[in-house]
Amino acid sequence: MDADVVDELLSARSLYLLLGRVFLKEVDREFYSLLRSDMMACALEHLQAGLGGDGASEDDVLERLAVEYSALFIQPGAFPPYESVFKKGRHLAEPADQVEIIYQLNGFDYRSQWPSLFPDHIGLELNFVASLLDSQVKALEKGLGEEAKRLENTRVEFMKKRLCQWASQYMEKIAEATSDPFYNPFITFAQSFLESEAESVLARSGEVANV
């Protein structure tokens, strides 16, 4: 087992989970504490001003972020974080059915934690990739090379057919719509990360990235 490969996979997993969490729910006190922790403050230094680094109180920051989250993703005129809405203009279009099947085939149970969300929510798609990375690491640790390769192939195919087809364009619209000192730089960071990931996974399949 290559320790560097495992570390790389775990690092990617953590980033996918972080990105997914931002889209799934507004920043609450628990997530705020994580983002302000020493480890995260170092890794995401450029976001700290938007989390109270400018001297704002925690309560004021959480209220501002809740209002902005609602304006971006929930209220009328917002940008619903669903692949079906972005591609087809409505909920539960074909992308949602396709994603649901992929989740079921790979044992990804999102309903226990997010029962009110449709499967093609961008936060769930990001979490699914994180779950594949986690399973791949476990397979490598057990010496299950074929299973690890299968999981990598599943991840590459999901990226190609799902996230690479809409996530970056969606995030570009969000970044243009907000000047919030947390959400704007975070979305820009997320877009850059996913574009890099798209280039990596598509290069493995011999295709040109189109994110």
C-alpha positions, -999 to 999 in steps of 0.1 A, spaced: 0 0 0 14 34 -10 11 57 20 13 88 -2 -16 76 -23 -37 70 8 -29 105 22 -39 120 -11 -72 102 -11 -79 112 25 -71 148 18 -95 148 -12 -121 131 9 -119 158 35 -123 186 10 -153 169 -7 -170 166 27 -162 203 35 -176 215 3 -206 193 6 -214 206 41 -214 242 29 -240 235 3 -262 212 25 -270 235 53 -263 270 66 -233 275 89 -245 266 124 -225 270 156 -209 235 154 -197 241 118 -186 276 127 -164 263 155 -148 238 131 -141 265 105 -126 287 132 -105 259 147 -67 263 145 -63 236 119 -90 250 96 -80 286 102 -46 277 89 -59 257 59 -85 283 50 -69 315 61 -84 335 33 -119 328 46 -114 339 82 -123 375 77 -158 364 65 -161 343 97 -155 370 122 -119 378 116 -130 414 111 -141 416 147 -178 408 143 -194 387 170 -202 350 165 -240 357 167 -237 385 141 -217 363 117 -241 333 120 -271 355 114 -255 371 83 -245 337 69 -280 322 75 -295 351 56 -271 348 28 -275 310 26 -313 314 23 -309 341 -4 -285 320 -24 -301 286 -22 -337 287 -8 -357 319 -14 -376 326 -47 -351 338 -72 -323 319 -56 -301 291 -72 -315 257 -60 -284 234 -56 -299 206 -77 -285 192 -110 -321 187 -123 -330 224 -118 -297 236 -132 -299 214 -163 -336 209 -169 -352 238 -150 -372 216 -126 -369 193 -97 -368 155 -101 -359 155 -137 -338 127 -153 -305 135 -135 -322 129 -101 -333 94 -112 -299 85 -125 -281 97 -94 -305 78 -72 -297 45 -90 -259 51 -87 -263 57 -50 -283 25 -45 -258 5 -65 -230 17 -42 -247 16 -9 -248 54 -3 -276 61 22 -282 98 23 -319 97 34 -311 89 71 -293 122 75 -309 143 47 -344 129 42 -359 160 28 -333 164 0 -335 151 -36 -306 129 -46 -291 153 -71 -284 180 -45 -248 192 -51 -240 186 -15 -251 150 -17 -232 144 -49 -200 158 -32 -206 136 -2 -210 106 -25 -176 112 -40 -162 115 -5 -178 81 4 -162 65 -26 -128 79 -16 -133 66 20 -142 31 7 -112 31 -16 -89 39 13 -103 11 33 -100 -13 4 -63 -3 0 -57 -8 37 -71 -43 35 -50 -51 4 -81 -53 -19 -65 -39 -50 -93 -49 -74 -120 -34 -52 -100 -2 -48 -97 0 -86 -134 -6 -90 -142 22 -66 -118 46 -84 -134 38 -117 -168 44 -102 -156 78 -89 -142 87 -123 -174 78 -141 -195 97 -116 -173 128 -120 -174 126 -158 -212 121 -161 -224 142 -131 -203 168 -113 -181 176 -143 -212 184 -163 -226 212 -141 -209 219 -108 -183 244 -119 -209 264 -140 -233 264 -111 -207 277 -87 -197 304 -111 -233 317 -110 -232 316 -72 -199 334 -70 -213 362 -93 -244 365 -72 -228 370 -38 -203 395 -24 -205 379 11 -169 377 26 -173 340 34 -195 326 6 -178 344 -23 -143 333 -17 -154 298 -6 -174 292 -37 -144 304 -58 -122 280 -39 -147 252 -44 -149 259 -82 -111 259 -85 -108 226 -66 -135 208 -87 -120 220 -119 -87 206 -108 -103 173 -98 -121 172 -132 -89 176 -151 -73 148 -130 -101 123 -134 -108 130 -170 -71 127 -178 -72 92 -164 -99 83 -189 -82 100 -218 -108 128 -222 -105 166 -222 -120 183 -192 -151 203 -199 -162 216 -165 
